[in-house]
Structures are given as C-alpha cells and as structure tokens.
C-alpha cells in the first residue's frame, strides 16, 4: 500500500455513515425506478441460471445443510439458511454472465448484493421498501470502496465482483439488520478480512464462486457484527488493512470526483449479450456494420478488432473449448455476431464454440491490442470484404442509461426477463413477476414480491 495514512484516516467511518443513513423514503423516483430494473434483471438471471450446471451444483451444496430452511433458492422448491441461499442464488445469477455490471465496481454488483439482501430480507420478513433501500445502500458503499481502491487491485488479479461485492453485501445486510454506525464499521472490517476472488477463474465456474462468496461472506460479516463480534473500525484504510494488501492506487477523494452526488445504482449497466462485457463493443460493432451494409459471410476477407491492450487479459481466449470460455473470447463473440445468431445464452454454449460455421468465422477474426486505447473505450471493428471494401464501426457499451431512457430500458429488460425465465417457470408466472416488480409495492414483504412465501 502506498498512500498517506493521514489522508486515508476515517475512510471506513465515512462510508459507513453514508450507507447507514440511506432510507427508502428519501430515495428519488429515478432511483426507485432503477431499483425495479435491477430486481427484474437479477431475478431473470437467477431463474435462468438455476438450471445451469453451476446452479445445480450450488443447489446441491446448499440443500445439504441441516440449518433452518428459511430462505428460498430461487428457481427451485428448495430452501436453506440465508447464507446458503444467497450463495446458491449468486452462483445462479452469475452462471450465464448475463447479469448486470458497473464500471464503478469493476464487476457485477447485483449478483452479490441483491442475492444477499433478498435472502436475508426474506428471512427477516423485511418489506420490499427495506430491501430496496438496503440494495441501494449496499451498492453505494461498494462503489465508494471500489473507486477509492483504484485500478491496481483488478490489474493485480483480483476480481472486483468478489472483493467489492463482499463490501456491498455487508453494507446491504447491515442495513437490513439496522446496525448503528459502529456496527457498520465493524461489518466493513469483517468484510475486508474476507474480500477475495481471482480473475484466474474467468471462463470457468470458479468465477461464479467469486460472486457467491461475496454474497455469503458479506452477510456473515453483518450477522457477526450484529451479535457483537468485535473488529477494528478502520479495516479498509487502517495499517495492514484492505488497502495495504489490495491496493497501490488508493485515493479517498476519487469516489466523490467520480460519483459527485449520484447514487451508485445509476452506474448499473444491463447486458444485452450473455458474455463478458468486454466483448460487447465488438458484438455491437459487427451488428451495426451488418445492418448498414448487409454483406454475406462468404464476402468477408477478414475482421480486425482493435481492443484496449488490457482486454487481452480479460476476454481474449483465442480458441475456446467450452461455452464458459466462449463468454471470454472476443473472437467467438464476434463470430456469433457475424453469423447473425442470438447472442443470448445459446450463442455461448458448449455446442456453439465447436460449431463448424462459427469456428470458420472465428478464424477470420484477428485481435489487435492497442496500448493507447483506454480500457473503457469502444472496440474499433474493421471488416474487410473480398471486393476490397473496408468497413469500420465503434459502439460505446459503457454508458449507463440516462433517466429519459428508463422507460425504453424497462421494455428491453422485460423482454429479456421473459426470454430467460419463461422456459423455467412458465409464461404465466413470468408475466406475473414482471407485473409485481413493475408495481413494486414497498409495503409488501420481499417474499411476497417474488412470490416466495
């Protein structure tokens, strides 16, 4: 850790104070609207992920426990302890890599935060308003800590979903347990000592575990703090604390510089493709060029993807051998788009990465890393046709939806939810859940909202 201790002093307390003060009644309308979107998108990902191999394995582990079955494992009739349910639901939420993301948290915030808040909220019979406030609060603390930590943790191999998700889940659960400031401080320190998750797991089920442990460990931190389990109150910035072990770029002023007065829930990005977000600009660029020029596959001489150099360590598996690896292969993602196929789960299955048509298209794709291209810059997609024409496009996929675009976003998320959930729970149940979340009665319990109780 290389930072001035004086500058960092009091950071844990500052975050805890802000997070503890958030109340549903104080949330602006656009924040509640965005919360609806987060809940719908998270639920769809969990239901679809519940029938994936990773989801099934997690359910088997969670249902083995002898603990009191008080929290639902969504997509099944199983129930378990709140921590085990949060673990299973978080794995399901992240299994398809179709869950939301945020640049402010270097990962997928809802898989951990919402999974923890819903499982604990169901156990406590919390109202929907209380759970929404807890989610907004948990996301806020998670973003503050992630932004202050800076890029060095991620660049060093830590997965933001795992490390920052632990803080997000701890904040959300502390909010539901109504811990005072001191309790929040201790919960954040207990979260800090558990914060982990490696990028080495990308392309395997191990990545899903990062979200699951964040949800479960964050809840444990809050539960321990609520019982008087002691910990320092400066576990993030204190000597030999989180930033000493995880960061060389800590700056306590960075969160305010980035966020201003905005809530972290405003930074949420919803996926349109079931793959790593780093592949989405390439997909969208190809889709744009296909729509503009209507060329045939046989007319393609070659495709070049000019990507940020750092992307090569994230989603550039050259020749994937599984669907999970395909989600982290920008070449495979581009080939699915070139073929005009569905970029939902079907486009990133075990079968798709071995499809002869897609393999042939993949061989036409060359990844060109550029050191001077910022990490969040769009990919420059260049398609050369056999007649010599060179087509280019760049599509930015990292800009959150502005308030004016929220109605259209809801329609897109509704369509996504129906496509993901109806094959698992049936169309009537899927439509019913959309209606319930759209109405979002803050006074009904979270179990009633999701029809869990």
C-alpha positions in Angstrom: 0.0 0.0 0.0 1.4 3.4 -1.0 -0.7 6.2 0.4 -0.7 8.8 3.1 -2.2 7.4 6.3 -3.4 10.8 7.3 -5.3 11.3 4.1 -6.9 7.8 4.4 -7.8 8.1 8.0 -11.5 7.8 8.7 -12.5 6.3 5.3 -14.3 3.3 6.7 -16.3 5.5 9.1 -17.1 8.0 6.3 -18.5 5.2 4.0 -20.4 3.5 6.9 -22.0 6.8 7.9 -23.3 7.5 4.4 -24.6 4.0 3.8 -26.3 3.7 7.2 -28.2 7.0 6.6 -29.9 5.9 3.4 -33.7 5.4 3.7 -36.3 4.3 1.2 -38.4 7.4 1.9 -35.5 9.6 0.9 -34.8 7.9 -2.5 -35.6 10.0 -5.6 -38.1 8.5 -8.0 -35.5 7.7 -10.6 -33.5 5.6 -8.0 -36.6 3.5 -7.3 -37.2 3.1 -11.0 -33.7 1.9 -11.4 -34.1 -0.5 -8.5 -37.1 -2.1 -10.3 -34.8 -2.6 -13.2 -32.1 -4.2 -11.0 -34.5 -6.5 -9.4 -36.1 -7.7 -12.6 -32.7 -8.2 -14.3 -31.3 -10.0 -11.3 -34.3 -12.3 -11.0 -34.2 -13.3 -14.6 -30.6 -14.1 -14.4 -31.1 -16.2 -11.3 -34.0 -18.2 -12.7 -32.2 -19.0 -15.9 -29.0 -19.8 -14.1 -30.8 -22.1 -11.7 -31.0 -24.8 -14.4 -27.3 -24.4 -15.4 -24.8 -26.9 -14.3 -23.2 -24.4 -11.9 -26.6 -23.6 -10.4 -27.5 -27.2 -9.9 -24.2 -27.9 -8.1 -24.7 -24.9 -5.8 -28.3 -26.1 -5.0 -27.0 -29.5 -4.1 -24.4 -28.0 -1.7 -26.9 -25.5 -0.2 -29.6 -28.2 0.4 -27.1 -30.5 2.2 -27.0 -28.2 5.3 -29.1 -29.0 8.4 -29.8 -25.4 9.0 -33.3 -24.0 9.3 -34.8 -23.7 5.8 -35.9 -20.1 5.9 -34.7 -18.6 2.6 -35.6 -19.6 -1.0 -33.2 -21.0 -3.5 -34.9 -19.3 -6.5 -36.0 -21.3 -9.4 -36.5 -24.4 -7.2 -38.7 -25.5 -4.4 -35.6 -25.7 -2.1 -35.0 -23.6 0.9 -31.9 -23.2 3.1 -30.2 -20.9 5.5 -30.0 -17.2 4.3 -26.2 -17.5 3.7 -26.5 -20.8 1.8 -29.5 -19.4 -0.2 -27.5 -16.3 -1.0 -24.6 -18.4 -2.1 -26.7 -20.5 -4.4 -28.7 -17.6 -5.9 -25.5 -15.6 -6.5 -24.0 -18.5 -8.4 -27.1 -18.8 -10.5 -27.2 -15.1 -11.1 -23.7 -15.1 -12.4 -23.8 -18.5 -14.2 -24.6 -17.2 -17.6 -22.6 -14.0 -17.3 -25.8 -12.2 -18.3 -26.1 -10.2 -15.0 -25.6 -6.5 -14.7 -22.2 -4.8 -14.3 -20.8 -1.4 -13.2 -17.5 0.4 -14.1 -17.6 1.9 -10.6 -17.2 -1.5 -9.0 -15.0 -3.4 -11.5 -17.5 -6.2 -11.8 -21.1 -7.4 -11.4 -22.7 -5.8 -8.3 -26.1 -7.3 -8.2 -25.1 -10.9 -8.2 -23.6 -10.5 -4.7 -25.6 -7.6 -3.3 -29.1 -8.4 -4.3 -28.6 -12.1 -3.7 -27.6 -11.4 -0.1 -30.3 -8.7 0.5 -33.1 -10.8 -0.8 -32.1 -14.0 1.1 -31.7 -12.1 4.4 -34.7 -9.9 3.8 -36.9 -12.9 3.2 -35.6 -14.5 6.5 -36.3 -11.3 8.4 -39.7 -10.8 6.6 -38.4 -7.3 5.6 -40.6 -5.1 3.4 -39.8 -4.6 -0.2 -39.0 -0.9 0.6 -36.5 -2.0 3.3 -34.8 -4.4 0.8 -34.7 -1.8 -1.9 -33.1 0.7 0.5 -30.6 -1.9 1.6 -29.7 -2.7 -2.0 -29.2 1.0 -2.9 -27.1 1.4 0.3 -25.0 -1.7 -0.3 -24.3 -0.6 -3.9 -23.3 2.9 -2.6 -20.8 1.6 -0.2 -19.4 -0.9 -2.7 -18.8 1.8 -5.3 -17.2 4.2 -2.8 -14.8 1.5 -1.7 -14.0 0.2 -5.2 -13.4 3.7 -6.6 -11.2 4.7 -3.7 -9.2 1.4 -4.1 -8.4 2.3 -7.7 -7.4 0.0 -10.6 -4.4 -1.7 -9.0 -6.5 -4.5 -7.3 -8.1 -5.6 -10.6 -4.9 -5.2 -12.5 -3.1 -7.3 -9.9 -5.5 -10.2 -10.5 -8.4 -9.6 -8.1 -11.9 -9.9 -9.4 -14.0 -6.9 -8.4 -17.2 -8.9 -8.1 -15.5 -11.0 -5.4 -13.7 -8.3 -3.4 -16.0 -5.3 -3.7 -19.1 -7.5 -3.7 -18.2 -8.6 -0.2 -18.4 -5.0 1.0 -21.6 -4.4 -1.0 -23.3 -7.4 0.6 -22.1 -6.5 4.0 -23.5 -3.0 3.7 -26.9 -4.2 2.4 -27.2 -6.8 5.2 -26.1 -4.3 7.8 -28.8 -2.0 6.6 -31.4 -4.7 6.9 -30.2 -5.6 10.4 -30.3 -1.9 11.3 -26.8 -1.8 12.7 -25.7 1.5 14.1 -22.6 3.3 12.8 -20.3 1.2 15.0 -21.8 -2.0 13.7 -21.4 -0.9 10.1 -17.8 0.0 10.7 -17.1 -3.5 12.1 -19.1 -5.2 9.4 -17.0 -3.5 6.8 -13.8 -4.6 8.5 -15.1 -8.2 8.8 -15.9 -8.0 5.1 -12.4 -6.7 4.4 -10.8 -9.6 6.0 -12.8 -12.0 3.8 -12.6 -10.0 0.5 -11.2 -12.2 -2.2 -11.8 -13.6 -5.7 -9.4 -14.2 -8.6 -9.6 -13.3 -12.2 -7.7 -16.6 -12.9 -11.1 -18.3 -12.7 -12.6 -16.5 -15.7 -14.0 -18.9 -18.2 -14.9 -21.5 -15.6 -17.5 -22.0 -12.8 -14.9 -20.6 -10.4 -15.8 -17.1 -11.5 -19.4 -17.7 -10.3 -18.0 -18.6 -6.9 -16.5 -15.2 -6.5 -20.0 -13.7 -6.5 -21.3 -16.4 -4.2 -18.6 -16.0 -1.6 -19.1 -12.2 -1.7 -22.8 -12.6 -1.0 -22.3 -15.2 1.7 -19.3 -13.6 3.4 -20.8 -10.1 3.3 -23.9 -11.4 5.0 -21.8 -13.2 7.6 -19.8 -10.0 8.3 -23.1 -8.2 9.1 -24.5 -11.0 11.1 -21.4 -11.3 13.2 -21.3 -7.5 13.8 -25.0 -7.6 14.9 -24.1 -10.1 17.6 -21.2 -8.0 19.0 -18.4 -9.8 17.2 -15.5 -7.4 17.5 -13.3 -6.0 14.8 -11.4 -2.7 14.2 -13.4 0.2 12.9 -10.8 1.1 10.2 -10.4 -2.2 8.4 -10.3 -0.6 5.0 -7.7 2.1 5.5 -6.0 1.1 8.7 -2.5 -0.2 8.8 -2.3 -3.8 7.4 -6.0 -3.4 6.4 -7.7 -3.9 3.0 -5.9 -1.2 1.0 -2.5 -2.3 2.4 -3.0 -5.7 0.9 -5.1 -5.0 -2.2 -4.2 -1.5 -3.5 -1.3 0.7 -4.6 -3.7 3.3 -6.0 -5.9 4.2 -3.1 -7.3 7.7 -3.2 -10.2 8.6 -0.8 -11.0 11.6 -3.0 -11.7 9.6 -6.1 -15.2 8.4 -5.2 -16.5 11.9 -4.9 -14.7 13.1 -8.0 -16.3 10.2 -10.0 -19.8 10.0 -8.4 -20.5 13.5 -7.3 -24.0 13.4 -5.8 -25.1 10.4 -7.9 -26.1 7.1 -6.4 -24.2 4.0 -7.4 -27.3 2.4 -8.7 -27.2 5.0 -11.5 -24.0 3.3 -12.8 -25.6 -0.1 -13.4 -25.2 -1.4 -16.9 -27.6 -4.2 -18.2 -26.3 -6.8 -20.6 -27.8 -7.5 -24.0 -25.3 -10.3 -24.6 -24.6 -13.4 -22.4 -20.8 -12.8 -22.3 -18.1 -10.7 -20.7 -18.9 -7.0 -21.0 -15.5 -6.6 -22.7 -16.8 -8.4 -25.8 -20.0 -6.3 -26.2 -18.5 -3.4 -28.1 -17.1 -5.9 -30.7 -20.5 -7.6 -30.9 -22.4 -4.3 -31.3 -19.8 -3.0 -33.9 -20.3 -6.1 -36.0 -24.1 -5.9 -35.7 -24.0 -2.3 -36.7 -21.9 -3.0 -39.8 -24.1 -6.0 -40.8 -27.2 -3.8 -40.6 -25.6 -0.9 -42.6 -24.0 -2.9 -45.4 -25.9 -6.3 -45.5 -22.8 -8.3 -46.7 -22.9 -12.1 -46.8 -20.5 -14.3 -44.7 -18.9 -15.5 -47.9 -17.9 -11.9 -48.8 -15.8 -11.5 -45.7 -12.0 -11.4 -46.2 -11.0 -10.7 -42.7 -12.1 -9.0 -39.4 -9.8 -7.0 -37.1 -10.8 -6.0 -33.6 -8.8 -3.1 -32.2 -9.2 -3.5 -28.5 -7.6 -1.9 -25.4 -4.5 -3.8 -24.6 -5.7 -4.6 -21.1 -8.6 -6.5 -22.6 -6.2 -9.2 -23.7 -6.0 -10.4 -20.0 -9.8 -10.5 -19.6 -11.7 -11.8 -22.6 -9.4 -12.8 -25.4 -9.4 -16.6 -25.1 -8.3 -17.4 -28.7 -9.9 -20.8 -29.2 -12.5 -21.6 -26.5 -13.3 -25.2 -25.9 -16.4 -24.6 -23.7 -19.3 -22.2 -23.6 -17.9 -20.6 -20.4 -14.6 -20.0 -22.2 -16.6 -18.7 -25.2 -18.0 -15.9 -23.0 -14.4 -14.7 -22.6 -13.4 -15.0 -26.2 -13.9 -11.8 -28.2 -13.2 -13.8 -31.3 -16.0 -16.2 -30.6 -18.3 -13.3 -29.7 -17.6 -11.6 -33.0 -18.2 -14.8 -34.9 -21.6 -15.2 -33.3 -22.5 -11.6 -34.4 -21.0 -12.1 -37.9 -23.3 -15.1 -38.3 -26.3 -13.1 -37.2 -27.1 -15.6 -34.4 -28.6 -15.0 -31.0 -26.1 -13.5 -28.5 -28.0 -14.8 -25.5 -27.1 -18.0 -23.7 -27.5 -20.1 -26.9 -24.7 -18.1 -28.6 -22.2 -19.1 -25.8 -23.0 -22.8 -25.2 -20.6 -25.7 -25.4 -22.1 -26.6 -28.8 -21.7 -23.1 -30.2 -17.9 -22.9 -29.7 -17.5 -26.1 -31.7 -20.0 -25.2 -34.4 -18.1 -25.5 -37.7 -19.7 -22.4 -39.2 -18.7 -20.3 -36.2 -15.2 -21.8 -36.0 -14.7 -20.8 -39.7 -15.8 -17.3 -39.0 -13.6 -17.1 -35.9 -10.6 -17.9 -38.0 -11.2 -14.7 -39.9 -11.0 -12.6 -36.7 -7.8 -11.1 -35.6 -7.5 -9.3 -32.2 -5.3 -6.2 -32.4 -4.4 -4.8 -28.9 -3.7 -1.1 -28.7 -1.8 0.2 -25.7 -3.1 3.8 -26.1 -6.8 2.7 -26.2 -8.4 3.3 -22.8 -9.9 0.3 -21.0 -13.4 1.6 -21.4 -13.0 2.8 -25.0 -15.1 1.1 -27.6 -13.5 -1.6 -29.8 -12.8 -0.4 -33.4 -14.3 -3.1 -35.6 -12.8 -3.3 -39.0 -14.3 -5.7 -41.6 -12.6 -6.1 -44.9 -14.6 -7.6 -47.8 -13.3 -9.6 -50.7 -14.1 -6.7 -53.1 -11.7 -4.5 -51.1 -14.2 -2.5 -49.2 -13.1 -1.7 -45.6 -16.0 -1.2 -43.1 -15.5 0.3 -39.7 -17.6 1.0 -36.6 -17.2 1.8 -32.9 -20.0 1.4 -30.4 -19.7 2.5 -26.8 -21.3 0.0 -24.4 -20.2 1.5 -21.1 -22.6 4.4 -20.8 -25.5 3.9 -18.3 -29.0 4.7 -19.4 -30.0 8.3 -18.7 -33.2 9.0 -16.9 -35.0 9.8 -20.1 -34.2 6.4 -21.4 -35.5 4.4 -18.4 -39.0 3.6 -19.9 -37.3 2.0 -23.0 -34.8 0.2 -20.8 -37.7 -1.4 -18.8 -39.2 -2.7 -22.0 -35.9 -4.2 -23.1 -35.4 -5.8 -19.6 -38.9 -7.1 -19.6 -38.3 -8.9 -22.9 -35.0 -10.2 -21.6 -36.7 -11.4 -18.4 -39.4 -13.2 -20.2 -37.0 -15.0 -22.6 -34.8 -16.1 -19.6 -37.5 -17.1 -17.1 -40.4 -18.4 -19.0 -38.7 -21.7 -20.1 -38.0 -22.4 -16.5 -41.2 -21.2 -14.6 -43.7 -20.9 -17.4 -45.1 -17.8 -19.2 -47.9 -17.0 -16.7 -45.6 -17.0 -13.7 -43.0 -14.9 -15.6 -45.7 -12.3 -16.6 -46.9 -12.2 -13.0 -43.4 -11.4 -11.7 -43.0 -8.7 -14.2 -46.3 -7.1 -13.1 -45.3 -7.4 -9.4 -41.9 -5.8 -9.9 -43.3 -3.1 -12.1 -45.8 -2.1 -9.3 -43.2 -2.5 -6.6 -45.3 -2.2 -3.5 -42.8 -1.1 -0.9 -45.0 -2.3 2.0 -45.3 -6.0 0.9 -42.6 -8.3 2.1 -39.8 -9.2 -0.3 -41.1 -12.8 -0.2 -44.5 -11.6 -1.4 -43.0 -9.5 -4.1 -41.2 -12.6 -5.6 -44.0 -14.9 -4.6 -41.5 -16.8 -2.4 -43.8 -17.1 0.6 
